[in-house]
Amino acid sequence: MSYFTGNKANRYQQTQVATGVNGADPHQLIQLLLDGATERMALARGCLQRGDLAGKGERISRTIAIIEALRASLDHQAGGELSERLDALYDYVIRRLLDANMHADVAALDEAASLMEEIRSAWAAISPGSRQAAVG
């Protein structure tokens, strides 16, 4: 892919993300973050397989930033024990991502991706739209 083609693809993706964020409710915003984290971990895995260490590092760093944003969004007063457990899980995932980055450890990356996928699918299952469909 040439620089110009890649640049167009990046601009298209940024436009799609901005459009999604502008019209999103709080639940959808968290879903977008979870989707972004799992997507970047898949990209990091591809970089690892290709030996692209710089690309792997960039994708893992972005994933960690997303997970830190998810941690910051936790409401410990309203969420109680659940938010504390999610906070601990996010902390663990970040540590596994750091291991994956420092040691080019595919197993650590896969474990982090698997944990985030579980959170992502659970979050999708509790969306306001899925609750209305179950009731209706």
Rosetta constraint file for C-alpha pairs under 8 A:
AtomPair CA 1 CA 5 HARMONIC 6.22 0.50
AtomPair CA 1 CA 6 HARMONIC 6.24 0.50
AtomPair CA 2 CA 6 HARMONIC 6.10 0.50
AtomPair CA 3 CA 7 HARMONIC 5.95 0.50
AtomPair CA 4 CA 8 HARMONIC 6.25 0.50
AtomPair CA 5 CA 9 HARMONIC 6.29 0.50
AtomPair CA 6 CA 10 HARMONIC 6.16 0.50
AtomPair CA 7 CA 11 HARMONIC 6.24 0.50
AtomPair CA 8 CA 12 HARMONIC 6.15 0.50
AtomPair CA 9 CA 13 HARMONIC 6.16 0.50
AtomPair CA 10 CA 14 HARMONIC 6.12 0.50
AtomPair CA 11 CA 15 HARMONIC 6.16 0.50
AtomPair CA 12 CA 16 HARMONIC 6.22 0.50
AtomPair CA 13 CA 17 HARMONIC 6.18 0.50
AtomPair CA 14 CA 18 HARMONIC 6.08 0.50
AtomPair CA 15 CA 19 HARMONIC 6.07 0.50
AtomPair CA 16 CA 20 HARMONIC 6.17 0.50
AtomPair CA 17 CA 21 HARMONIC 6.09 0.50
AtomPair CA 18 CA 22 HARMONIC 6.08 0.50
AtomPair CA 19 CA 23 HARMONIC 6.56 0.50
AtomPair CA 20 CA 24 HARMONIC 6.08 0.50
AtomPair CA 21 CA 29 HARMONIC 6.48 0.50
AtomPair CA 21 CA 32 HARMONIC 7.85 0.50
AtomPair CA 24 CA 28 HARMONIC 5.34 0.50
AtomPair CA 24 CA 29 HARMONIC 5.86 0.50
AtomPair CA 25 CA 29 HARMONIC 6.22 0.50
AtomPair CA 26 CA 30 HARMONIC 6.47 0.50
AtomPair CA 27 CA 31 HARMONIC 6.35 0.50
AtomPair CA 27 CA 127 HARMONIC 6.85 0.50
AtomPair CA 27 CA 128 HARMONIC 7.99 0.50
AtomPair CA 28 CA 32 HARMONIC 6.11 0.50
AtomPair CA 29 CA 33 HARMONIC 6.35 0.50
AtomPair CA 30 CA 34 HARMONIC 6.19 0.50
AtomPair CA 30 CA 70 HARMONIC 7.25 0.50
AtomPair CA 31 CA 35 HARMONIC 6.01 0.50
AtomPair CA 31 CA 120 HARMONIC 6.93 0.50
AtomPair CA 31 CA 123 HARMONIC 7.00 0.50
AtomPair CA 31 CA 124 HARMONIC 6.95 0.50
AtomPair CA 32 CA 36 HARMONIC 6.02 0.50
AtomPair CA 33 CA 37 HARMONIC 6.17 0.50
AtomPair CA 33 CA 66 HARMONIC 6.29 0.50
AtomPair CA 33 CA 67 HARMONIC 7.90 0.50
AtomPair CA 33 CA 70 HARMONIC 7.29 0.50
AtomPair CA 34 CA 38 HARMONIC 6.30 0.50
AtomPair CA 34 CA 66 HARMONIC 7.89 0.50
AtomPair CA 34 CA 116 HARMONIC 7.28 0.50
AtomPair CA 34 CA 119 HARMONIC 7.87 0.50
AtomPair CA 34 CA 120 HARMONIC 5.59 0.50
AtomPair CA 35 CA 39 HARMONIC 6.05 0.50
AtomPair CA 35 CA 120 HARMONIC 7.02 0.50
AtomPair CA 36 CA 40 HARMONIC 6.10 0.50
AtomPair CA 36 CA 63 HARMONIC 7.58 0.50
AtomPair CA 36 CA 66 HARMONIC 7.54 0.50
AtomPair CA 37 CA 41 HARMONIC 6.27 0.50
AtomPair CA 37 CA 62 HARMONIC 7.83 0.50
AtomPair CA 37 CA 63 HARMONIC 4.96 0.50
AtomPair CA 37 CA 64 HARMONIC 7.95 0.50
AtomPair CA 37 CA 66 HARMONIC 6.17 0.50
AtomPair CA 37 CA 67 HARMONIC 7.08 0.50
AtomPair CA 37 CA 116 HARMONIC 7.67 0.50
AtomPair CA 38 CA 42 HARMONIC 6.33 0.50
AtomPair CA 38 CA 63 HARMONIC 7.85 0.50
AtomPair CA 38 CA 113 HARMONIC 6.13 0.50
AtomPair CA 38 CA 116 HARMONIC 6.57 0.50
AtomPair CA 38 CA 117 HARMONIC 6.58 0.50
AtomPair CA 39 CA 43 HARMONIC 6.31 0.50
AtomPair CA 40 CA 44 HARMONIC 6.02 0.50
AtomPair CA 40 CA 59 HARMONIC 5.44 0.50
AtomPair CA 40 CA 60 HARMONIC 6.98 0.50
AtomPair CA 40 CA 62 HARMONIC 7.28 0.50
AtomPair CA 40 CA 63 HARMONIC 6.00 0.50
AtomPair CA 41 CA 45 HARMONIC 6.17 0.50
AtomPair CA 41 CA 59 HARMONIC 6.71 0.50
AtomPair CA 41 CA 60 HARMONIC 6.51 0.50
AtomPair CA 41 CA 63 HARMONIC 6.72 0.50
AtomPair CA 41 CA 109 HARMONIC 7.13 0.50
AtomPair CA 41 CA 113 HARMONIC 6.23 0.50
AtomPair CA 42 CA 46 HARMONIC 6.40 0.50
AtomPair CA 42 CA 113 HARMONIC 7.67 0.50
AtomPair CA 43 CA 47 HARMONIC 6.27 0.50
AtomPair CA 43 CA 56 HARMONIC 7.58 0.50
AtomPair CA 43 CA 59 HARMONIC 6.73 0.50
AtomPair CA 44 CA 48 HARMONIC 6.16 0.50
AtomPair CA 44 CA 55 HARMONIC 6.88 0.50
AtomPair CA 44 CA 56 HARMONIC 4.48 0.50
AtomPair CA 44 CA 57 HARMONIC 7.47 0.50
AtomPair CA 44 CA 59 HARMONIC 5.28 0.50
AtomPair CA 44 CA 60 HARMONIC 6.25 0.50
AtomPair CA 45 CA 49 HARMONIC 6.23 0.50
AtomPair CA 45 CA 56 HARMONIC 7.14 0.50
AtomPair CA 45 CA 106 HARMONIC 6.93 0.50
AtomPair CA 45 CA 109 HARMONIC 7.16 0.50
AtomPair CA 46 CA 50 HARMONIC 6.26 0.50
AtomPair CA 46 CA 56 HARMONIC 7.97 0.50
AtomPair CA 47 CA 51 HARMONIC 6.02 0.50
AtomPair CA 47 CA 52 HARMONIC 4.79 0.50
AtomPair CA 47 CA 53 HARMONIC 6.69 0.50
AtomPair CA 47 CA 55 HARMONIC 5.84 0.50
AtomPair CA 47 CA 56 HARMONIC 5.11 0.50
AtomPair CA 48 CA 52 HARMONIC 5.87 0.50
AtomPair CA 48 CA 53 HARMONIC 6.38 0.50
AtomPair CA 48 CA 56 HARMONIC 5.93 0.50
AtomPair CA 48 CA 104 HARMONIC 6.81 0.50
AtomPair CA 48 CA 106 HARMONIC 7.45 0.50
AtomPair CA 52 CA 56 HARMONIC 6.19 0.50
AtomPair CA 53 CA 57 HARMONIC 6.10 0.50
AtomPair CA 53 CA 104 HARMONIC 7.97 0.50
AtomPair CA 54 CA 58 HARMONIC 6.22 0.50
AtomPair CA 55 CA 59 HARMONIC 6.16 0.50
AtomPair CA 56 CA 60 HARMONIC 6.07 0.50
AtomPair CA 56 CA 101 HARMONIC 7.17 0.50
AtomPair CA 57 CA 61 HARMONIC 5.98 0.50
AtomPair CA 57 CA 101 HARMONIC 6.01 0.50
AtomPair CA 58 CA 62 HARMONIC 6.22 0.50
AtomPair CA 59 CA 63 HARMONIC 6.15 0.50
AtomPair CA 60 CA 64 HARMONIC 6.17 0.50
AtomPair CA 60 CA 97 HARMONIC 6.59 0.50
AtomPair CA 60 CA 98 HARMONIC 7.89 0.50
AtomPair CA 60 CA 101 HARMONIC 6.82 0.50
AtomPair CA 61 CA 65 HARMONIC 6.28 0.50
AtomPair CA 62 CA 66 HARMONIC 6.29 0.50
AtomPair CA 63 CA 67 HARMONIC 6.23 0.50
AtomPair CA 64 CA 68 HARMONIC 6.07 0.50
AtomPair CA 64 CA 94 HARMONIC 6.01 0.50
AtomPair CA 64 CA 97 HARMONIC 7.43 0.50
AtomPair CA 65 CA 69 HARMONIC 6.29 0.50
AtomPair CA 66 CA 70 HARMONIC 6.32 0.50
AtomPair CA 67 CA 71 HARMONIC 6.17 0.50
AtomPair CA 67 CA 90 HARMONIC 6.53 0.50
AtomPair CA 67 CA 94 HARMONIC 7.42 0.50
AtomPair CA 68 CA 72 HARMONIC 6.13 0.50
AtomPair CA 68 CA 90 HARMONIC 7.82 0.50
AtomPair CA 69 CA 73 HARMONIC 6.27 0.50
AtomPair CA 70 CA 74 HARMONIC 6.75 0.50
AtomPair CA 71 CA 86 HARMONIC 7.85 0.50
AtomPair CA 71 CA 87 HARMONIC 5.87 0.50
AtomPair CA 71 CA 90 HARMONIC 6.77 0.50
AtomPair CA 74 CA 79 HARMONIC 7.38 0.50
AtomPair CA 74 CA 83 HARMONIC 6.02 0.50
AtomPair CA 74 CA 87 HARMONIC 7.56 0.50
AtomPair CA 75 CA 79 HARMONIC 5.54 0.50
AtomPair CA 75 CA 80 HARMONIC 7.95 0.50
AtomPair CA 75 CA 83 HARMONIC 6.69 0.50
AtomPair CA 76 CA 80 HARMONIC 5.36 0.50
AtomPair CA 76 CA 81 HARMONIC 7.89 0.50
AtomPair CA 76 CA 83 HARMONIC 5.53 0.50
AtomPair CA 76 CA 84 HARMONIC 6.70 0.50
AtomPair CA 79 CA 83 HARMONIC 4.83 0.50
AtomPair CA 79 CA 84 HARMONIC 7.70 0.50
AtomPair CA 80 CA 84 HARMONIC 6.50 0.50
AtomPair CA 81 CA 85 HARMONIC 6.16 0.50
AtomPair CA 82 CA 86 HARMONIC 6.16 0.50
AtomPair CA 83 CA 87 HARMONIC 6.00 0.50
AtomPair CA 84 CA 88 HARMONIC 6.29 0.50
AtomPair CA 85 CA 89 HARMONIC 6.10 0.50
AtomPair CA 86 CA 90 HARMONIC 6.00 0.50
AtomPair CA 87 CA 91 HARMONIC 6.16 0.50
AtomPair CA 88 CA 92 HARMONIC 6.22 0.50
AtomPair CA 89 CA 93 HARMONIC 6.16 0.50
AtomPair CA 90 CA 94 HARMONIC 6.18 0.50
AtomPair CA 91 CA 95 HARMONIC 6.34 0.50
AtomPair CA 92 CA 96 HARMONIC 6.27 0.50
AtomPair CA 93 CA 97 HARMONIC 6.15 0.50
AtomPair CA 93 CA 112 HARMONIC 5.12 0.50
AtomPair CA 93 CA 115 HARMONIC 7.38 0.50
AtomPair CA 93 CA 116 HARMONIC 7.79 0.50
AtomPair CA 94 CA 98 HARMONIC 6.18 0.50
AtomPair CA 94 CA 112 HARMONIC 7.77 0.50
AtomPair CA 95 CA 99 HARMONIC 6.29 0.50
AtomPair CA 96 CA 100 HARMONIC 6.12 0.50
AtomPair CA 96 CA 108 HARMONIC 5.34 0.50
AtomPair CA 96 CA 109 HARMONIC 6.69 0.50
AtomPair CA 96 CA 111 HARMONIC 7.51 0.50
AtomPair CA 96 CA 112 HARMONIC 6.09 0.50
AtomPair CA 97 CA 101 HARMONIC 6.08 0.50
AtomPair CA 97 CA 108 HARMONIC 6.59 0.50
AtomPair CA 97 CA 109 HARMONIC 5.84 0.50
AtomPair CA 97 CA 112 HARMONIC 6.50 0.50
AtomPair CA 98 CA 102 HARMONIC 6.04 0.50
AtomPair CA 99 CA 103 HARMONIC 5.85 0.50
AtomPair CA 99 CA 104 HARMONIC 7.60 0.50
AtomPair CA 99 CA 105 HARMONIC 6.66 0.50
AtomPair CA 99 CA 108 HARMONIC 6.53 0.50
AtomPair CA 100 CA 104 HARMONIC 5.07 0.50
AtomPair CA 100 CA 105 HARMONIC 4.25 0.50
AtomPair CA 100 CA 106 HARMONIC 6.31 0.50
AtomPair CA 100 CA 107 HARMONIC 7.60 0.50
AtomPair CA 100 CA 108 HARMONIC 5.20 0.50
AtomPair CA 100 CA 109 HARMONIC 5.32 0.50
AtomPair CA 101 CA 105 HARMONIC 6.95 0.50
AtomPair CA 105 CA 109 HARMONIC 6.46 0.50
AtomPair CA 106 CA 110 HARMONIC 6.01 0.50
AtomPair CA 107 CA 111 HARMONIC 6.11 0.50
AtomPair CA 108 CA 112 HARMONIC 6.24 0.50
AtomPair CA 109 CA 113 HARMONIC 6.10 0.50
AtomPair CA 110 CA 114 HARMONIC 6.01 0.50
AtomPair CA 111 CA 115 HARMONIC 6.26 0.50
AtomPair CA 112 CA 116 HARMONIC 6.20 0.50
AtomPair CA 113 CA 117 HARMONIC 5.99 0.50
AtomPair CA 114 CA 118 HARMONIC 6.34 0.50
AtomPair CA 115 CA 119 HARMONIC 6.49 0.50
AtomPair CA 116 CA 120 HARMONIC 5.98 0.50
AtomPair CA 117 CA 121 HARMONIC 6.03 0.50
AtomPair CA 118 CA 122 HARMONIC 6.10 0.50
AtomPair CA 119 CA 123 HARMONIC 6.04 0.50
AtomPair CA 120 CA 124 HARMONIC 6.22 0.50
AtomPair CA 121 CA 125 HARMONIC 6.19 0.50
AtomPair CA 122 CA 126 HARMONIC 6.60 0.50
AtomPair CA 123 CA 127 HARMONIC 6.61 0.50
AtomPair CA 124 CA 130 HARMONIC 7.98 0.50
AtomPair CA 125 CA 130 HARMONIC 6.37 0.50
AtomPair CA 126 CA 130 HARMONIC 6.37 0.50
AtomPair CA 126 CA 131 HARMONIC 6.47 0.50
AtomPair CA 127 CA 131 HARMONIC 6.41 0.50
AtomPair CA 128 CA 132 HARMONIC 6.32 0.50
AtomPair CA 129 CA 133 HARMONIC 6.26 0.50
AtomPair CA 130 CA 134 HARMONIC 6.21 0.50
AtomPair CA 131 CA 135 HARMONIC 6.33 0.50
AtomPair CA 132 CA 136 HARMONIC 6.00 0.50
